[in-house]
Every structure is written in structure tokens, then in C-alpha cells.
């Protein structure tokens, strides 16, 4: 709808109702999940048995809370470790890619750019299977030729980090490149006219300008890595990140513990997003 063009009242009402229904459709499942995290029952479903904090802070069976469940806490630590590693790699490579595609022109640049974007259109499960098959064949080949067992090429956290990095780096590149395109290069030229070398000019002028984008790319990469399931499922070893641990618990039977963990994840993600927005505004 175009605000400057008068619209019939019925059309405006229908538009408002559509927008409201859309946001209710998005938010209602999250509200239901959050509500049953406080249900004093062994099952996350009706009837409502009463309010309890047990699924967060409970320490005795059958109601062991999220803050006392060692398996869940270990999985959260594993996910955080993977997410930090993926985010650091993605931001470093994304910064390099942003300069490469923004500052230079070379033959085959368009094709290379398409290859960079390709992981975004490949389903995560297909990407995970492809990486697993490729790494396993390389590992088996090295073992057959030199009896060299490369653990990093076997299912485990290293392969999970590399698998997630393969597509999250593209997101980081797009976030950083979008801000780099708005940068006035005459500021770098002014710094070089004052005696600074190119690297010094980039470090003292360009990188501070890109700081909000770097932080934004890190936060986005962290959240995408933390919640990733499809690719991680195909590459995980004995140390399961949180999404895989919750999936395994769900196969055994859902309890409000999973609702409590989900609520904590929603709060954590929202807090990170708010911090990023506040920093960028500042």
C-alpha cells in the first residue's frame, strides 16, 4: 500500500488484519514454547498443571532444570566454541572477500563471485553430505598412501566448524561488503597524502569505519552457527552441539526442559540482536 494514495477503509482494515495475522503466525509458536517452559508437568502440553521454575533451576529428578542438566550445559559450551571459531573465520575471510570484490577488477571476477554465493542456494543437508564424503575420501586416501590418519577430516568439531564456515563466510562477506561500498575512498587518499602508507590508511581510516559491519557480521555468524542443524548433523562426532543434543532428547520424548532451553536461546538471541543494534546506532 502507498500511504500517499487514499485507500478505502475496508482495504486498510484488511491490510492491518493481514499484517497482524502474519506476526501472530510468527510469534504464536514461540509464545507457546515459552509458556510450557513453566508448566509443572512432565509433558509440554495441556492440561496446565501449575507454574514452576523447576525446568530452569530444578536439581532433583524428574525435574532437573536447564542450569543443572550437565548434558545440556556441555552442549551449550560446544555450540559456543564452534560458533566463536566459525565467526572469527567468517569475519576474517569476509573482510578479505569484501576488499577483493570491491577494490579490484580482474578476469573471472563475476564467476568467482557466483561461486562465493553458491553455498547459500545449496540445501544444508546436501552441503553437509558433500563435505563429509569429500573429507572422508581424502582422509581414506591419505591413510592408504601414507598411513596418515588426519583426525580433522573425520566427523568432529573441526569438520563442523569448516562445514558451517563454508556458507556462513558468504553471509559475513555480504554484510561487510555492503558497508564498504558506502565508504568514501578519498579519506584513504587524504591519509596517504599526509604520509601514511596504504596499509596504515586502511588500518586507521577504513577499518574503524567498518567496525559496525564487522561486529554485525560476527553476531550474525555466531547466531547462524549456534542454531545450525542440517549441516552440523552430517558432520558431528561424539561432541554434540546444542541443536543435535536437543534433537537426540526429542527422539527420546519431549519434556518442558527443551522448552526452557528454547526460551533461553530466544532471550539470548534477542539480547545479542539488541546489543548489535545499539552499538550500530551509537
C-alpha positions in Angstrom: 0.0 0.0 0.0 1.2 3.5 -0.8 0.4 5.8 2.2 0.1 9.0 0.0 -2.8 7.5 -2.0 -6.2 7.4 -0.3 -7.4 3.9 0.3 -10.9 2.6 1.1 -11.4 2.0 4.8 -12.2 -1.7 4.2 -8.9 -2.2 2.3 -7.0 -0.5 5.1 -8.7 -2.7 7.7 -7.9 -5.8 5.6 -4.3 -4.8 5.3 -3.9 -4.2 9.0 -5.6 -7.5 9.8 -3.3 -9.3 7.3 -0.2 -7.8 9.0 -1.5 -8.6 12.4 -2.2 -12.2 11.4 1.2 -12.6 9.9 3.0 -11.5 13.0 0.7 -13.7 15.2 1.5 -16.6 13.0 5.3 -16.0 13.5 5.1 -15.3 17.2 2.4 -17.7 18.4 4.6 -20.9 18.3 7.3 -19.1 20.2 4.8 -17.9 22.8 3.5 -21.5 23.2 7.0 -22.9 23.6 7.9 -20.2 26.2 4.6 -20.8 28.2 5.1 -24.5 28.6 8.6 -24.0 29.9 6.9 -23.0 33.2 4.4 -25.9 33.2 4.6 -28.1 36.3 4.2 -31.3 34.3 6.4 -33.9 32.7 4.9 -33.2 29.3 5.0 -29.9 27.4 1.2 -30.0 26.6 -2.1 -29.3 28.1 -3.6 -29.5 30.7 -1.8 -26.8 32.6 -0.6 -28.3 35.9 0.6 -25.1 37.5 3.5 -22.6 37.4 7.1 -23.7 38.2 10.7 -22.6 37.8 11.8 -26.2 38.1 12.6 -26.7 34.4 15.2 -23.9 34.8 16.6 -24.3 38.3 15.4 -27.7 39.4 18.1 -30.0 40.7 16.3 -33.3 41.5 14.7 -35.8 39.2 12.4 -35.9 37.4 12.5 -32.2 37.2 16.2 -31.3 36.5 16.4 -27.7 35.2 18.4 -26.4 32.3 21.0 -24.9 34.7 21.7 -28.3 36.3 21.5 -30.6 33.3 25.1 -31.4 32.5 24.4 -32.8 29.1 22.7 -29.6 28.0 25.3 -27.3 29.6 28.1 -29.3 27.9 26.2 -29.0 24.5 25.8 -25.2 25.0 29.6 -24.9 25.6 30.3 -27.0 22.5 28.0 -24.8 20.4 29.6 -21.6 21.7 33.0 -23.0 20.9 32.0 -23.9 17.4 30.2 -20.6 16.9 33.1 -18.4 18.0 35.5 -20.3 15.7 33.2 -20.1 12.8 32.5 -16.4 13.4 36.2 -15.5 13.6 37.0 -17.3 10.4 33.9 -15.9 8.6 34.7 -12.3 9.6 38.4 -12.6 8.6 37.6 -14.2 5.2 34.5 -12.0 4.7 36.7 -8.9 5.2 39.2 -10.1 2.6 36.4 -11.0 0.2 34.8 -7.6 0.6 38.1 -5.8 -0.3 38.7 -8.3 -3.2 35.3 -7.7 -4.9 35.0 -4.0 -4.0 38.5 -2.7 -4.7 39.8 -4.9 -7.6 38.8 -5.8 -11.1 40.1 -9.0 -12.7 39.2 -11.6 -15.2 36.8 -14.2 -13.9 35.6 -12.0 -11.1 31.9 -12.5 -11.9 32.3 -16.3 -11.9 34.2 -16.2 -8.6 31.5 -14.1 -7.1 28.9 -16.6 -8.2 30.9 -19.4 -6.6 31.1 -17.4 -3.4 27.3 -17.1 -3.4 26.7 -20.7 -4.3 26.6 -22.2 -0.8 23.6 -20.0 0.0 21.4 -21.8 -2.5 22.6 -25.3 -1.7 20.5 -27.1 0.9 22.3 -27.5 4.2 21.9 -31.3 4.3 23.3 -31.6 0.8 26.2 -29.3 1.7 26.9 -31.4 4.8 26.8 -34.7 2.9 29.1 -33.3 0.2 31.7 -32.1 2.8 31.5 -35.4 4.6 32.0 -37.5 1.5 34.9 -35.4 0.2 36.7 -35.2 3.6 36.3 -38.9 4.2 37.7 -39.8 0.8 40.7 -37.5 1.3 41.3 -39.0 4.8 41.0 -42.6 3.5 43.3 -41.7 0.6 45.9 -40.3 2.9 45.7 -43.4 5.1 46.0 -45.8 2.1 49.0 -43.9 0.7 51.0 -42.9 3.8 49.2 -44.5 6.8 48.5 -40.9 7.9 45.2 -40.6 9.8 44.1 -36.9 9.7 41.6 -36.6 12.6 40.4 -33.2 11.4 39.0 -34.8 8.2 36.9 -37.2 10.3 33.4 -36.3 11.7 34.0 -34.0 14.7 34.2 -30.4 15.8 36.9 -29.4 13.3 34.8 -30.6 10.4 31.7 -29.0 11.9 33.5 -25.6 12.0 34.7 -26.0 8.4 31.3 -27.1 7.2 29.5 -24.2 8.8 32.2 -21.8 7.7 31.7 -22.8 4.1 28.4 -20.9 3.9 28.4 -18.5 6.8 31.5 -16.8 5.3 29.3 -15.8 2.4 26.9 -14.0 4.8 29.8 -12.2 6.5 31.1 -11.1 3.1 27.8 -9.6 2.1 27.4 -7.8 5.4 30.9 -6.2 5.3 30.8 -5.5 1.5 27.5 -3.6 1.9 29.2 -1.1 4.2 32.5 -1.0 2.3 30.7 0.1 -0.8 29.5 3.2 1.0 33.0 4.2 2.1 34.5 7.4 0.6 37.9 6.3 -0.7 39.0 9.9 -0.7 39.5 9.6 3.0 42.2 6.9 2.4 43.8 9.1 -0.2 43.9 12.0 2.2 45.6 9.9 4.8 48.2 8.8 2.2 48.7 12.4 1.2 49.6 13.1 4.8 52.3 10.5 4.7 50.5 7.2 5.7 51.1 4.1 3.7 48.2 2.2 2.2 48.1 -0.4 5.0 48.3 2.3 7.6 45.5 4.2 5.9 43.3 1.1 5.8 44.0 0.3 9.4 43.4 3.8 10.8 40.7 5.0 8.5 38.8 2.2 6.7 38.7 -0.5 9.4 37.2 1.9 12.1 34.6 2.8 9.6 33.9 -0.9 9.0 33.8 -1.8 12.7 30.0 -1.8 13.0 29.8 -4.1 10.0 32.5 -6.4 11.4 30.6 -6.7 14.7 27.3 -7.2 12.9 28.9 -9.9 10.7 30.3 -11.6 13.8 27.0 -11.6 15.6 25.1 -12.9 12.6 27.7 -15.6 12.0 27.6 -16.6 15.7 23.8 -16.9 15.7 23.7 -18.8 12.4 26.3 -21.2 13.7 24.7 -21.7 17.1 21.3 -22.6 15.6 22.6 -24.6 12.6 21.2 -28.2 12.4 21.2 -29.6 8.9 24.9 -29.3 8.1 26.0 -30.0 11.7 24.0 -33.2 11.8 26.0 -34.7 8.9 29.5 -33.7 10.3 29.2 -34.0 14.1 31.2 -36.6 16.0 31.0 -37.5 19.7 30.8 -33.9 21.0 27.3 -32.9 20.1 26.4 -29.1 19.8 23.1 -28.0 21.4 20.9 -28.4 18.3 22.0 -32.1 18.0 21.7 -32.7 21.7 18.1 -31.3 21.7 17.3 -33.4 18.7 18.5 -36.6 20.5 16.5 -35.6 23.6 13.4 -35.1 21.4 13.7 -38.6 19.9 13.5 -40.0 23.5 10.5 -37.9 24.3 9.9 -34.2 24.7 9.9 -32.6 28.2 9.5 -28.9 29.3 13.3 -28.9 29.7 13.6 -28.5 25.9 11.1 -25.6 26.2 13.2 -24.0 28.9 16.3 -24.3 26.8 14.5 -22.9 23.8 13.3 -19.9 25.8 16.8 -19.2 27.0 18.0 -19.3 23.3 15.3 -16.9 22.3 16.3 -14.5 25.1 20.0 -14.8 24.3 19.5 -14.2 20.5 17.3 -11.2 21.2 19.8 -9.8 23.6 22.6 -10.1 21.1 20.5 -8.5 18.4 19.6 -5.6 20.7 23.3 -5.1 21.6 24.3 -5.1 17.9 21.6 -2.5 17.0 22.5 -0.3 20.0 26.2 -0.4 19.0 25.5 0.4 15.4 23.3 3.3 16.3 26.0 4.6 18.6 
